Amino acid sequence: MQSFVHPSENYQILKSLDSLVQNITENQKVFCQKVAEIKDNHYTLVKSYYQESQRLIKMLKETAFLCSLMFSIEDEKSICVSAINILRKLLQEPVTIRILCASSSRTKLETVAEEKSAAHDIKNVCSKSPLNCIAIKTCRSIIYSPLESTVPCPEMLDSPDQYTYACVPLVAEGVAFGCINILFEHETKMDRLKENIDLINILAGYASLAIYNNRLIKTVKREALTDKLTGLPNRRFGMEALQGEINRSKRYGHVFSVAMLDIDNFKLVNDNYGHTEGDKVLTLMADLARKCLRNVDLVARFGGEEFLIILPETDIKRACAVVERFCRVFNEASLTDVLCAKNLTLSGGIAQFPHDGEDALSLLKTADERLYLAKSSGRNRIVADKLN
């Protein structure tokens, strides 16, 4: 027998099914909305990351390009000024930037380049000694905010409280020789500094290499133009200086004199006392030349025991007086206990520009001929003309 279902029961079943369908639909809508929101948020986040990465890539390329230009600059201060300009463009905030390098004795830091913000009144808020600079000692960047309880740099203890401080070391061959010093008021947002600290470190690396290479090139050039034994300019430097003096004298219509000096009987010193004594004689000659000749005069070791002296804006008569006085000083010094060899003398020849020649070879030829005349006529004398 078939059971009978009351209409009201059917209605309740249908109503329940309809309610269930509505709930499923609402939940589905909520779920879809949440998915859409997540999708939008994810897209916005990805877009933000992409834009930031593009900004960093652009800034990195620009910084690398500008940094590479520093290697074409020969002046150390200009390199530092270039680095400061790049930093200002990178930070885009009112900021004071200094580049400091250790002195040759490494006892103090010296400001090579500096650009102050007009809003800042800072005087002594940077480390004065490389030994006190945390960034230089540890070869790592230091960032300090006034909100922090501990000041990482001892030199900043007495600085005004409103300043935020960053110090990035300049490192070459594993040794820090200076730092980039950045200061700005703490009201200024630090976000840009912290976001770009990696780029600042890259910039510091480029600046370090540019400065180090510049110093290395200058050292090599200086050594190439310096006589190792005496420390005087060598023949090459002397010839360049002579040509420079010729050009300058031609331009301004000046006269100048050139002297060639030779230590008399130098071979006998080496034969009788040894080459060490000969080296002492040459060193004494160089030391006396630095002390006794005028500051404007240039002395170069021309070769062996022969020396070149350039006397700017000096006619041959006054040049004779200067050179003869030096010869007397040298002879007197050789009579002391400084040397084993005693009573050493000098012979020399002098030529005047433009009377005796208008080019380097002519002047040197005339001075050398007069030196030979001084030697052949008894030594221990200065010849300034063929009839002397």
Secondary structure, 3 states (H helix, E strand, C coil): CCCCCCHHHHHHHHHHHHHHHHHHHHHHHHHHHHHHHHHHHHHHHHHHHHHHHHHHHHHHHHHHHHHHHHHHCCCHHHHHHHHHHHHHHHHCCCCEEEEEEECCCCCCEEEEEEECCCCCCCCCCCCCCHHHCHHHHHCCCEEECCCCCCCCCHHHCCCCCCEEEEEEEEEECCEEEEEEEEEEECCCCCHHHHHCHHHHHHHHHHHHHHHHHHHHHHHHHHHHCECCCCCCECHHHHHHHHHHHHHHHHHHCCCEEEEEEEECCHHHHHHHHCHHHHHHHHHHHHHHHHHHCCCCCEEEEEECCEEEEEECCCCHHHHHHHHHHHHHHHHHHHCCCCCCCCCCCEEEEEEEECCCCCCHHHHHHHHHHHHHHHHHCCCCCEECCCCC
